[in-house]
Amino acid sequence: MRSSTQPKKTSQQKVKEHRERLRAQGLRPVQFWLPDVNSKEFKEEAHRESLAIANSPTEADDQAFIDSISDFDDSVDETR
């Protein structure tokens, strides 16, 4: 427990110490920037691309290829 004579740690100090503990465990921070799937622009582009694929003359072959390389576990009961 912290004595009343010691100043409280700032958020910045707490974060620094937390990161130091993680680094001591052999971890390192990594930052990922991903598309905002909730943005109007993303949704419009995803829709445009899905329509282009669905209307492609090679759609059936394309889907067969995706199915062939996908890792499906047929033993999973999908009714759960």
C-alpha positions, 0 to 999 in steps of 0.5 A, a space after each residue: 500500500 502506498 504511504 500518504 507521503 509518497 506522491 501518486 503516480 501519473 498515468 504516464 508513469 504507470 504506462 511507462 512501468 507497465 511497458 517496461 514490465 512487458 519488455 522485461 518479459 520479452 515482448 515489444 509493442 507493435 502498432 497496426 493501422 487497419 481500415 475503419 470498417 464502420 466508415 461510409 467509404 469502406 462500406 461503399 468500396 467493400 460493396 463495390 468490390 463484392 458486386 464486381 466479384 459476384 458479377 464476374 464471368 469467372 465467379 464460380 471458378 474464383 469461389 471454387 479456388 477460395 473454397 479449396 484453399 480455405 481451412 474448413 473444419 467440417 466436424 464443427 457443429 454449426 447449429 450451436 
